[in-house]
Amino acid sequence: MKQFDIIIKPLLSEKTYANIANKRYAFVVKKDANKTEIKNAVEQLFGVKVEKVNTANVDGKLRRQGKTQGYTADYKKAYVTLTKDSKTIEFFDSLS
């Protein structure tokens, strides 16, 4: 599995914006990726040093449109904490 296959997109919300100053970033990742694969992918893609990775599986929500209903897609998110001496990720610098 390649790095581009593991990390799908950055996760941007109020909670993740508050953690950017602490060098903690959130990503939507592939559901079958483990913490080691996520750590290696972030280090190779962004050129940073990762201290730890926390993951969470998110179930889809029920959505209704009139009388029809369905669920949004399930996904996995990863919270990546960088080491203190590591540089920041440039993509998130313009957001904070």
C-alpha positions in Angstrom: 0.0 0.0 0.0 1.4 3.4 -1.0 1.3 6.6 1.1 -1.2 8.2 -1.2 -3.6 5.3 -0.7 -3.4 5.4 3.1 -4.1 9.1 3.7 -7.3 10.2 2.0 -7.8 13.8 3.0 -7.2 16.2 5.9 -10.0 16.5 8.5 -10.9 20.1 9.1 -13.2 21.1 11.9 -13.2 23.4 14.9 -11.6 20.8 17.1 -8.8 20.1 14.7 -8.1 23.8 14.1 -7.5 24.2 17.9 -5.0 21.4 17.9 -2.8 22.8 15.0 -0.9 25.0 17.4 0.0 21.8 19.4 1.3 20.1 16.3 -1.6 17.6 16.3 -3.3 17.0 12.9 -6.3 15.0 11.9 -6.7 12.9 8.7 -9.3 10.7 7.1 -7.4 7.4 6.4 -8.1 4.1 4.8 -10.2 1.8 7.0 -7.8 -1.1 7.0 -4.6 1.0 7.7 -2.9 0.5 11.0 -1.0 3.0 13.2 2.4 2.1 11.9 1.4 2.5 8.2 -0.3 5.9 9.0 2.9 7.0 10.8 5.2 6.0 7.9 2.8 7.6 5.3 2.7 11.0 7.2 6.5 11.0 7.7 7.2 10.3 4.0 4.5 12.6 2.5 5.2 15.7 4.7 8.8 15.2 5.8 8.0 15.4 9.5 8.7 13.2 12.6 5.6 11.6 14.2 5.5 11.0 17.9 2.2 9.1 18.2 -0.9 8.2 16.2 -4.5 7.8 17.6 -7.2 6.3 15.5 -11.0 6.2 15.6 -13.6 4.4 13.5 -16.6 6.6 12.7 -19.9 5.0 11.9 -22.1 6.7 9.2 -25.0 8.8 10.2 -28.7 8.3 9.2 -29.8 10.9 6.7 -33.3 11.4 5.4 -34.6 13.1 2.3 -38.4 13.1 2.4 -39.5 9.5 2.8 -36.3 7.9 1.7 -33.4 7.4 4.1 -29.9 6.1 4.1 -26.6 6.2 5.9 -23.5 8.2 5.1 -20.3 6.3 4.6 -18.2 4.9 7.5 -14.7 6.1 7.8 -11.6 6.0 9.9 -9.8 9.1 11.2 -6.3 9.4 12.6 -5.0 12.1 15.0 -1.2 12.5 14.4 1.0 14.2 17.0 4.3 15.4 15.8 7.5 15.6 18.0 8.5 18.9 19.6 11.5 19.4 17.3 9.7 18.5 14.1 8.7 21.1 11.6 5.0 21.8 11.0 3.0 20.7 8.0 2.8 23.6 5.5 -0.7 22.8 4.4 -2.1 23.5 7.9 0.0 26.6 8.5 -2.2 28.9 6.4 -5.3 27.7 8.4 -4.2 28.5 11.9 
